[in-house]
Amino acid sequence: MRLGSMQRFTDGRWEFYNPVHIVFGVDTLRLVGEFVDGSHVLFLTTSGFAKRGLTDEVAGMLGSSLVEIVDNIEPNPELAQLERLVEDLRHMDFDTIVALGGGSVIDTAKVISAVLPRIGKGFSLRAHLERNAGELTETGIPVVAIPTTAGTGAEVTPFATVWDLGAKKKYSLSGQGLFPKVALIDPSLTLTLPREQTLISGLDAVSHAFESIWNRNATPISIMYATEALRIAMPTLPLVVEDLGNLEHRTKMLQASLFAGLAISNTRTALAHSISYSLTLNYGVPHGLACSFALPAILRFNAEEDDGRLSGLARSLEFSSVQDLFQYVSLFLDRLTAQRMLSEYVDSDLEELKGKTLEMVSSDRLDNNLRKAHREDLLGIITVSLF
């Protein structure tokens, strides 16, 4: 079954699937050795963790299981870089991947997990993505995902984002075979995340939650997870960016990110993400900011054809109406200075920006949206949200 292809839950039939073994709590990182005992491990992370000494610490936990460390994973996995990495790794002897980092590290692990077993069988990552050749259902190399940001939820989703910056394209590798085997979610790992990255990743979690609610593939379980993610994240994110060392706030944001990730693992994303890709590829806008700036306008747009889920969301979050929720979300983004941050990246005129955005809108994501959006709707949402 295609992930996200469930019937609207209003017809009485729906499904939810997520096979990831989740372990949540402070110091759960120290359990990593238990989950790789007897394995041969490839350890993926970033240069930042190597500099802070965490890479060596985790290597010690992995012990004799460790085969290779790749500690130079960069943000926004780029297709050509992933192809080179897969080629470099194809003759190494490992049967488990440990990924410590944000969504980019975990996505890189998923790509390696899915692609390496298919090398030599005529599989080409580039050709698969360019042809939109479908989902990968066969289980790949097991991944133990250890997120260090509270935003993407990649540790519990069957998707990996791949960017082709030269061609100005964004791809998504997907399928049940991309679910990590284990997610070790340790809030203490997010304590060193700087303010801007904390804010941007938190906005990503909020976007995922909203996108999975105003989604044609929503189910009662995905809406439950997404609603709880918003209930936690919207009051907590402004607090955590002003008190980065507060472990309680960090824990709550990581819970919200996890819940939002569980929701989108079954629904995928929708209109806000479709609009976002052009801003990232053409202007370098960080993903969480690019997919959150239009949330109020999209909420208002979808509310015109609300089937009860948005008014239900408003009530669950203790607002008397969707309009009150709209005002709250607008003030929430204002408090976080999202518009000012966006203006630091986007310096082109409105017509140029709208043109580039419309060129890159993803029809797959548009089709997931609760209300069908036409060209004029997109132009209106972009105009209202940016200017």
Buried (B, 14 or more C-beta within 10 A) or exposed (E): EEBBEBEBBEEEEBEBEBEBEBBBBBEBBEBBBEBBEEBBBBBBBBEEBBEEEBBEEBBEBBEEBBBBBBBEBEBBBBBEBBBEBBEEBEEEEBBBBBBBBBBBBBBBBBBBBBBBBBBEEEBBBBEBBBEEEEBBEEBBBBBBBBBBBBBBBBBBBBBBBBBBBEEBBBBBBBBBBBBBBBBBBBBBBBBBBEEEBBBBBBBBBBBBBBBBBBBBBBBEBBBBBBBBBBBBBBEBBBEBBEEBEBEEBBBBBBBBBBBBBBBBBBBBBBBBBBBBBBBBBBBEBBBBBBBBBBBBBBBBBBBEEBBEBBBBBBEBBEBEEBEEBBEBBBEBBEEBEBBEBBEEBBEEEEEEBBEBBBEBBBEBBBBBBBBEBEEEBBBBBBEBBBE
